[in-house]
Amino acid sequence: MTSSLPPVLRLGYVPGATPAKWARIWGERRPDVRLELVPVEAESAADALREGTVDVALLRLPAQTDDLAVIALYEEQVVAVVPQEHHATAADELTTADLDGEPTIAPRDDALHWDDAPGAPIEHRPETTADAVELVAAGLGVLIAPQSLARLHHRKDLTYRPITDAPPSPVVLAFPSGEQSDAVAEFIGVVRGRKAGSSRGQAEPAPKRTAREKTLAKQAARAAAGKKSTGSKGKPGKRTRR
């Protein structure tokens, strides 16, 4: 029996990622193919592609993407989330030196995996970034995160400041390697800024990675390997000098 439902393209996106722009363009360009937005957790987003749960996904690196095709989209500013009354709010911007010795909170779903992050991580690691924000509000420490996550978990009693010398947090479009369906190929065209009609109905091979994308992939692989080796122990804390 043939289904009467329209075809669907499933776009996964991690917390903080904003697919609205591309969803709007897709709706104008391909009203015949419904775009389904599927929220996915950062740690399982790449697996959702491998398992076929989604067709394409907005991921935040580092992630294990060696067997996937990846297109770099943009890089996010990294910020420090602090209470409104925190001394760090006296400045409009911070550097890593400003957070030296500052208690920091590293959730288990940490989006950055920044090995040399400033501050002294507290022993307790909350399960999620949302839980970490609650601890920041309780005055237990500072949360270092991509700016979009700080905005996502905004509270009136908290604010954030950019860390000017922090490495940026890359966001990429990922999809299975190899020959793509017409819908996936056209969505790739949308995010690359192709005009309507230039890629419609033309499946294309996965693009070759740029030098920048190769570097990000290597960093992601190293971060993922390090994460597996540490298991549930989490990131060791730094000792402050007395």
N, C-alpha and C positions, 0 to 999 in steps of 0.2 A: 504494500500500500504506500503510495507516495505522500510524503508529509506536505501539508498545506502551509506550514510555517515558512517565513522568509529565511534565507541563509543568514548565518551569524558569524561575525568575527569577534573573538574573545580577546580583550586587551586586559592583561593583568597589570596591576600597579602597586608598588610598595607604599607604606605610610609616608605621607609628605609629598609624594610625587603628584604632579598636577596634569592629568590627561585632558583637561577641559578644552584647550585650544585645538588639539588634534581631533577630539571627538566632534567639535563643532564643524570643522572643515570636512570631516568624513561624512557627517550627516547631510551637508550641502552637496557633496560630490557623489556619494553613493547611497542614496535613500533606499535603494533596493537591497542593501546588505546591512542588517542591524548590527551596530557596534555595542557589544555587551562589556561593560566595565566591571572587572572582577578584582576586588581587593585581595591582595596576597601578603603574607608576612614576609619580611625581608629574607629570613633564613630559608624559606621554602619556595621563593619566587622562581629560582632557576629550575628547581625540580618540577614545578608546575608546568614549565615549558616541556621538559623531558617527558613528563607523563601525559602530555596532551590536554591538561586541564585548561590551559590558555593557549592561544595561537601566537601572540606576541606579548612582550611585557616590558614595563618600565622598571629597571632595576637600579639599585644604588651599589656602586662598587665600594669595597671589595666584595666579590661574589665569585663562586666557582663557575666560570663561563667558558672554560677551555674548549668544550665540545659544542658551543653555541656561536652563532654569528652575532656580532655586537656593533652597534653604531653609537658613537659618542654624541650626546645631546647637549648637555650643559654641566657646569660645575657650580655647586652650592657653597656659599659662605658658611664657615663653621663659627658657632657662637657659644658663649657661656650663659647658661640660664641661672639666674640668681634672684633672691627676694628683692622686692622694691627698695628695702632699706639697706641692702648690702653695700659695703664700701666700694665695690667695683663699679657701682652705678655713678660714681662721681665723674667718671670719664665716659666719653662717647664711644671709644674704642679701647680694646685691650690688646696686650701682647702676651705671649706665653710666660714671659718673666713676671707679669702682674699676677699670675696664678700660682707662682712657685710656692709650694708648701700649703696651698689651699686644699681643704678636704674636697674631694670630688667623688661623684657617684657614677659607677659604671654598670648600667643595666645589662642583663644577659642577652638582650636583643640589640646590643650596641651596634649602631649603624656605621661607626667610623673605623673601629679596630686600629686606632692610632697608638702604635707601640710606644712612642715617646711623648705621649700627651702630658701636659703640665699638671701640677697638683699632686696630692697624696690621696690615692683612692681609699675610701673607707672599706672596712672588711666586708660589710654586708653588700651583696649585689642583688638588687631587686630584679624580678623576672622581666619586667617590661619598662619601656621609656615612660609610659604613663605612671607607673609606680615610682619611677625615679623622680618625676616631677613632684609627686606628693612629698617625697623626702626633702626635696629642695625647699618646698613651702614650709616644711617643719624645721628648716634651718640646719639640716644635717650635712649639707655640702652643696657643691656646684655641679651642674650637669653640662657637659660639653657635647654638642650635637649639631647636626645640620640645621640651618636656619628654618627650613620648612617644618621640621619636627618641633622646633620651639614655637612656631606659629600654630601648628596643629594642636598642641597641648597648652595653649595660652590660658593663663589665669590672671585675674586682676591684681593679685598680690605678688606676681612674679614679673620679671622683665628679662631682657637678654642684651648682651653686648657682643659685637663681632670681635673675633680674635684675628688680628690683621696678619700675623705670621703663621697661622695654622694652615696645613695643607687643605685644599678644597675637597669637597665631597662630590665625586663624579656621578652623574645619572646617565644611563645608557638605555637604548632600545635593544632588546635581545630577542632572538627568534631561532628556531632550529636551523642548523646548517643544511645545505643542499637545495634542491629545487623547491621553490615556494609556490603556493597557490596564488591565483590571480588576486584574491583579496589581500593576502599578506604582502604581495609584491606592491600593490597599490598603496597600502598603508605605509610601507617603507618610503614610497614616493611622497606621501603627504608629509611625513616628518622631515624629509630632505628638502621640502619646499618646491617640489615639482608642480607645474601648472596642471590644471584639470585636463585629462585626455592624453597626457604625455606618457603615462604608464598604464592606463586602464587596459585590463585584459592581457597584459604582457607579463607573464611570469619571468622572473629574472634570477640568476644564480646569486648566492650569498656574496656580498661585497668583500673585497680584500680588505684586511685590516690596515689602518694607517699605523705609522710608527707610534703615535700617541696611544692608539687603542691597544697595540701590542704591549706597550709598557704598562698600561692599566691592567691588562689581563694577567701579566706576570706578577704584578703587585697583588692582585686578587688571589692568585693561586698560592702565593707565599702566605698571605694572611689566612686563607682557608686551611692550609696545612698546619700553621701555627695554632689555629683555633682547635683543630682536631687533637693535636698533641697535648694541649692543656686540659682538654676534657671539661669537666664541671668545676675544676678548681678555680677558674676565672683568672683574671689578670692580677699578678702580684702587686701589692701596694708598694708605694715608695715611702721611704723613711724620711721624715723631715729632720733637718739639722737643728740641734738644740745648742 
